[in-house]
Amino acid sequence: MASNTKTYIVEHLDPELGMWSELEYIAIAKELQENNAKFCLSSLPAEFKVPEALNNIPSFTAEKRGVEELYAKDKSRVCLLDPSAASDLCPEDGDKFDAFLFGGILDRTSELRKKGFEGRRLGPVQMTTDTAVRVTRLVVQGKIPLNEIAYLDHPELKFNEHESTEMPFRYVKDKDGKPIMPEGMVDLIRKDSDKAIDDMF
């Protein structure tokens, strides 16, 4: 039987933390705190500095060890969110797994797959990290099937009459039909709207 307290693990292999990722991680930690779950950044390089705003959220743990070491005794408790997995995440997976692992980069996801972590898909459209964690939580804790979550794909963010940006991701819709995004993210995108989205991470 799986634990009632779920842990969501994001691997962060980069010694730096971009503003985009910082806002995502803070949003994840706050949301998981409200839902009696834990958030862990794993595989952190020795020189990585955890932002104070993130460190102050009780659900959050910073971990230099990788998931292979953290769950060395029982890999079967960990679900790897993997676009190449054979099956989609379902509510019953909340009864099977204690931890849900987001590999960050595709090469690393492939490596973890080869190491024997069981995988599940979150659907065909790319999501931001906070959206992937949110969707996973809604499925395994909220018991909402993946195909019944209200999504918004590639929304257009309008900044003014002349400026807008189309986001190349899938989001969860809020009650007003808008994409759920981390606090401060729209302002960051507006400020950096002349940069490519890829440069903001």
DRENLO-925106 format. One line per 4 residues: number of its first residue (from 1); their letters; for each residue y, z negated, x negated of C-alpha. Coordinates in steps of 0.2 Angstrom, whole numbers. Layout:
NUM) a) Y Z X | ...
This chain:
1) masn) 0 0 0 | 17 5 -7 | 31 -8 -10 | 44 -10 4
5) tkty) 58 -9 -9 | 60 9 -15 | 67 14 -32 | 75 30 -35
9) iveh) 75 35 -53 | 87 49 -61 | 83 54 -78 | 99 55 -89
13) ldpe) 95 62 -106 | 113 67 -111 | 123 54 -121 | 139 59 -111
17) lgmw) 143 57 -93 | 154 69 -84 | 165 64 -70 | 155 74 -58
21) sele) 139 64 -62 | 148 48 -63 | 155 50 -45 | 137 55 -39
25) yiai) 129 40 -48 | 141 28 -40 | 138 36 -23 | 119 34 -25
29) akel) 120 16 -31 | 132 11 -16 | 121 20 -3 | 105 12 -10
33) qenn) 113 -5 -11 | 117 -3 8 | 99 2 11 | 89 -12 2
37) akfc) 84 0 -12 | 86 1 -31 | 94 15 -42 | 89 17 -60
41) lssl) 95 29 -73 | 81 31 -86 | 79 39 -103 | 97 34 -107
45) paef) 102 38 -125 | 106 23 -136 | 125 28 -137 | 126 30 -118
49) kvpe) 140 20 -110 | 138 14 -92 | 154 15 -82 | 160 -2 -76
53) alnn) 161 4 -58 | 143 8 -58 | 137 -7 -68 | 145 -18 -55
57) ipsf) 134 -12 -41 | 119 -24 -39 | 106 -10 -35 | 109 -1 -51
61) taek) 99 -3 -67 | 102 6 -84 | 86 9 -93 | 83 17 -111
65) rgve) 64 19 -108 | 57 34 -99 | 47 34 -83 | 31 37 -93
69) elya) 34 20 -101 | 41 11 -86 | 26 16 -75 | 13 18 -89
73) kdks) 0 7 -79 | 1 17 -63 | 8 34 -62 | 2 36 -44
77) rvcl) 16 25 -38 | 29 38 -44 | 33 54 -34 | 42 68 -44
81) ldps) 54 78 -34 | 49 95 -40 | 54 112 -33 | 37 119 -39
85) aasd) 26 106 -30 | 13 111 -18 | 19 101 -3 | 35 95 5
89) lcpe) 41 77 5 | 36 69 22 | 39 52 30 | 21 46 26
93) dgdk) 25 48 7 | 35 31 10 | 19 23 12 | 11 31 -3
97) fdaf) 25 29 -17 | 36 15 -23 | 47 26 -34 | 55 43 -33
101) lfgg) 59 52 -48 | 73 66 -51 | 70 75 -67 | 88 82 -69
105) ildr) 83 97 -79 | 69 110 -74 | 61 109 -92 | 60 90 -90
109) tsel) 53 91 -72 | 40 104 -79 | 35 91 -93 | 33 77 -81
113) rkkg) 22 88 -70 | 11 91 -84 | 10 72 -88 | 2 70 -71
117) fegr) 16 64 -60 | 12 69 -42 | 26 81 -35 | 35 84 -18
121) rlgp) 47 98 -13 | 64 95 -4 | 65 113 2 | 71 130 -4
125) vqmt) 90 127 -7 | 97 118 -22 | 105 101 -19 | 117 90 -29
129) tdta) 108 74 -36 | 116 63 -23 | 111 74 -9 | 93 75 -16
133) vrvt) 92 56 -17 | 100 54 1 | 87 67 8 | 73 58 0
137) rlvv) 79 41 7 | 81 48 24 | 63 55 24 | 54 40 16
141) qgki) 64 25 22 | 72 33 38 | 56 42 42 | 65 58 47
145) plne) 55 74 44 | 63 85 31 | 66 99 43 | 75 87 56
149) iayl) 89 82 44 | 106 90 48 | 110 101 33 | 126 111 28
153) dhpe) 122 125 16 | 135 132 4 | 150 124 13 | 168 131 10
157) lkfn) 180 117 4 | 198 122 10 | 212 114 -1 | 226 123 7
161) ehes) 231 139 16 | 227 149 0 | 214 140 -10 | 196 136 -6
165) temp) 180 135 -15 | 162 138 -9 | 150 125 -15 | 133 133 -21
169) fryv) 123 118 -14 | 115 111 2 | 122 95 9 | 118 83 23
173) kdkd) 131 84 37 | 140 69 43 | 144 65 61 | 159 76 61
177) gkpi) 149 91 54 | 156 90 36 | 146 89 20 | 143 71 14
181) mpeg) 150 70 -4 | 154 56 -16 | 171 48 -14 | 183 57 -25
185) mvdl) 173 73 -27 | 184 84 -17 | 199 79 -27 | 189 82 -43
189) irkd) 184 99 -37 | 202 103 -31 | 209 98 -48 | 196 108 -57
193) sdka) 196 123 -45 | 201 135 -59 | 185 130 -69 | 167 135 -65
197) iddm) 157 122 -55 | 145 121 -70 | 158 115 -81 | 161 99 -71
201) f) 145 90 -74
